[in-house]
Amino acid sequence: MEFCETAYRSVVARIDAARRNAGRADAVRLLAVSKTQPAAAVAALHRAGQRAFGENYVQEALAKQRELAPLDAGATAIEWHLIGPLQSNKCREAARHFDWLQSLDRAKLVEPLSRHRPPGRAPLNVLVQVNVDDEASKSGCRPDEVAALAAAVAAQPGLRLRGLMAIPAPAREPARRREAFRRMRALYDAVRTAHADVDTLSIGMSDDFELAIAEGATMVRVGTALFGPRRPVTARS
Ligand SMILES: *Cc1c(COP(=O)(O)O)cnc(C)c1O
């Protein structure tokens, strides 16, 4: 677990340098993407001070949550983000076991997510995922659907619209990624004008988080650069 902590310090420093280089005074949050990594790796980063973790698969996340229950409480509670594609039959578990859903991409999930959010818990924080490069194989709504989907989320008592998320197509040339990030920034500014709670633009991963920060990311989702390569998977759903 030594590696994790060294990598963590380095990623945190790189985020801060990118933010300062961009002349930004606001904070950029780090989401540690722990999919396929064991609970022990999450615990190691948690000891180093990280609190927000992202998982792609509901069942895999629930297994880790059970293992980590002793440290996932009170002042050291983990903020769990679901960042993988969401099937409609998983809305209930997503609403009950996560603090954030970053992958909302269709209207029919909105009402069930709100209905299943347990009373007494804060509303589920939601990012609308945008298929910013219009890839046939990718999840995410079309850019022209963002406004309506954002309004639908904002209207639900069990949900709190926080912003937008995207996974741009892998592009060799940084210029093409930059273009995708700029399109996301423009969509984000429009949503923020319409909805007061919106404060999160989740773009940038291990390969390109510095570029994303230069283009206005407020949250970067980093897996490989923190944990090393992904592991063979046992439980997913
Ligand atoms: C896996 C994943 C990441 C992290 O990717 P890395 O390249 O390992 O940093 C970020 N976002 C989403 C949605 C992912 O599925």
Ligand as a Chemical Component Dictionary entry (heavy atoms), coordinates in Angstrom:
data_LIG
# 
_chem_comp.id                   LIG 
_chem_comp.type                 NON-POLYMER 
_chem_comp.pdbx_formal_charge   0 
_chem_comp.three_letter_code    LIG 
# 
loop_
_chem_comp_atom.comp_id 
_chem_comp_atom.atom_id 
_chem_comp_atom.alt_atom_id 
_chem_comp_atom.type_symbol 
_chem_comp_atom.charge 
_chem_comp_atom.model_Cartn_x 
_chem_comp_atom.model_Cartn_y 
_chem_comp_atom.model_Cartn_z 
_chem_comp_atom.pdbx_ordinal 
LIG C1 C1 C 0 -12.474 4.024 -14.688 1  
LIG C2 C2 C 0 -13.039 5.393 -14.742 2  
LIG C3 C3 C 0 -12.271 6.526 -14.407 3  
LIG C4 C4 C 0 -10.797 6.456 -14.044 4  
LIG O1 O1 O 0 -10.035 6.178 -15.174 5  
LIG P1 P1 P 0 -8.404  6.216 -15.093 6  
LIG O2 O2 O 0 -8.004  6.371 -16.492 7  
LIG O3 O3 O 0 -8.003  4.914 -14.492 8  
LIG O4 O4 O 0 -8.042  7.353 -14.246 9  
LIG C5 C5 C 0 -12.904 7.756 -14.420 10 
LIG N1 N1 N 0 -14.202 7.896 -14.754 11 
LIG C6 C6 C 0 -14.966 6.845 -15.087 12 
LIG C7 C7 C 0 -16.402 7.055 -15.425 13 
LIG C8 C8 C 0 -14.414 5.562 -15.107 14 
LIG O5 O5 O 0 -15.183 4.526 -15.458 15 
# 
loop_
_chem_comp_bond.comp_id 
_chem_comp_bond.atom_id_1 
_chem_comp_bond.atom_id_2 
_chem_comp_bond.value_order 
_chem_comp_bond.pdbx_ordinal 
LIG C1 C2 SING 1  
LIG C2 C3 SING 2  
LIG C2 C8 DOUB 3  
LIG C3 C4 SING 4  
LIG C3 C5 DOUB 5  
LIG C4 O1 SING 6  
LIG O1 P1 SING 7  
LIG P1 O2 DOUB 8  
LIG P1 O3 SING 9  
LIG P1 O4 SING 10 
LIG C5 N1 SING 11 
LIG N1 C6 DOUB 12 
LIG C6 C7 SING 13 
LIG C6 C8 SING 14 
LIG C8 O5 SING 15 
# 
